[in-house]
Amino acid sequence: MSTIKVYTPAGEAVREETVDDAVLTLDRGEQAVHDTIVAILAGRRAGTACTLSKGEVAGSNKKPWKQKGTGNARAGLRQSPVWRGGGVAFGPKPRDYSQKINRKVKRLAFNRVASDMIKEGRVQIIEKIELAEPKTKLLIALLKKLGIDAGKGGKGALILVDKDPEANLVLAANNLPRVDIVCAEDADLYTLMLYRNWVATAAGYEALKARMARLEPKKNEVKA
């Protein structure tokens, strides 16, 4: 049985949310996490690197000098890859680096990461984040009450919300490089793994649980 601390908007602990280990995915999914992260990072590559082959370098096909009698090594054209200014042999060309990941693999990877975070006690719930003003110091003070150092040199946190966050929260987090705000419904796995602490609003936690519940059971498991 795992527990998650629940805090009031003022940052005071009020109760603990229990999570049955049976609903967590702790015995599989490591390879799915690796494959999903590799696919996400590969998809972010621009793939725009481009070099000219010898057939694409400007110039005539005239021999630089005659084949014999000059004492120089024989040469056929100035666009040769062995010449400075010539083409590039086997150089990069624009390409698509994206990789396909099955939906079930993505769900398994997400569940494994979320389950590990919950099991290790790195997920916290705050009923609602209400900042009177869009000031960074107010958000730092609130996270500090939750035991999270979001200031300079701190580990920071990822704030999970159910929908678009309030304007004051967004403005307050803009100056914190180690604090990010994402929607729990569609946050990508790479962003989730960048942070060692998750702070979810009550609505964001419900969205997180709903997303975890989408994972289909293993063949030898029986749906409840």
Residue pairs with C-beta under 8 A, 6 or more apart in sequence:
1 18
1 19
1 20
1 21
2 18
2 19
2 21
2 24
2 118
2 119
2 121
3 16
3 17
3 18
3 19
3 121
4 16
4 17
4 18
4 19
4 118
4 121
4 123
4 124
4 125
4 205
5 13
5 16
5 17
5 124
5 125
6 13
6 14
6 15
6 16
6 17
6 124
6 125
6 126
6 127
6 202
7 13
7 14
7 124
7 125
7 126
7 127
7 145
7 146
8 14
8 126
8 127
9 126
9 127
9 128
9 129
9 130
10 145
11 126
11 141
11 142
11 145
11 146
12 145
17 125
17 205
19 118
21 119
23 212
23 213
24 111
24 115
24 118
24 119
25 108
25 111
25 112
25 115
25 215
26 112
26 115
26 116
26 119
28 108
28 112
28 218
29 108
29 109
29 111
29 112
30 112
32 105
32 106
32 108
32 109
32 112
33 109
33 112
33 113
33 189
33 193
35 101
35 105
35 109
36 101
36 105
36 106
36 109
36 110
36 189
37 109
37 189
37 190
37 193
38 99
39 98
39 99
39 100
39 101
40 188
40 189
40 190
41 190
42 97
42 98
42 99
43 97
43 98
43 99
45 97
47 94
47 95
47 96
47 97
48 94
49 92
49 93
49 94
50 91
50 92
50 93
50 94
51 87
51 88
51 91
51 92
51 93
52 87
52 88
52 91
53 87
53 88
53 89
53 91
54 77
54 79
54 80
54 81
54 86
54 87
54 89
55 79
55 87
56 87
57 79
57 85
57 86
57 87
59 77
59 78
59 79
60 77
61 77
62 77
63 75
63 76
63 77
64 75
64 77
64 78
65 72
65 75
67 74
68 74
75 83
78 85
78 86
79 86
79 87
80 86
80 87
81 87
81 88
81 89
104 215
104 216
106 189
107 214
107 215
107 216
108 215
109 189
110 189
110 192
110 211
110 212
110 215
111 212
111 215
113 189
113 192
113 193
114 123
114 192
114 208
114 211
114 212
115 212
117 123
117 198
122 196
122 197
122 198
123 197
123 198
123 200
124 146
124 147
124 148
124 197
124 198
124 199
124 200
125 199
125 200
125 201
125 202
125 205
126 142
126 146
126 199
126 200
126 201
126 202
127 201
127 202
128 201
128 202
129 142
129 159
129 161
129 165
129 166
129 169
129 201
130 166
131 138
131 139
131 142
131 166
131 168
131 169
131 172
132 138
132 168
133 168
134 167
134 168
134 170
134 171
134 172
135 172
136 172
136 173
136 174
136 175
136 176
138 172
139 150
139 169
139 172
139 173
139 176
139 179
140 150
140 151
140 176
143 149
143 150
143 157
143 179
143 199
144 150
146 157
146 199
148 154
148 155
148 156
148 157
148 197
148 199
149 155
149 156
150 156
150 157
150 176
150 178
150 179
151 176
154 178
155 178
155 195
155 196
155 197
156 176
156 177
156 178
156 179
156 180
156 195
156 197
157 178
157 179
157 195
157 197
157 198
157 199
158 179
158 180
158 181
158 182
158 187
158 191
158 192
158 194
158 195
158 197
158 198
158 199
159 165
159 169
159 173
159 179
159 180
159 181
159 182
159 198
159 199
159 200
159 201
159 204
160 182
160 183
160 184
160 187
160 198
160 199
160 200
160 201
160 204
160 205
160 207
160 208
161 181
161 182
161 183
161 184
161 200
161 201
161 203
161 204
162 183
162 184
162 185
162 201
162 203
162 204
162 206
162 207
163 183
163 203
164 183
165 181
169 181
170 181
173 179
173 180
173 181
178 195
180 191
180 194
180 195
182 191
182 192
183 204
183 207
184 200
184 204
184 205
184 207
184 208
184 211
185 207
185 210
185 211
192 198
200 208
217 223
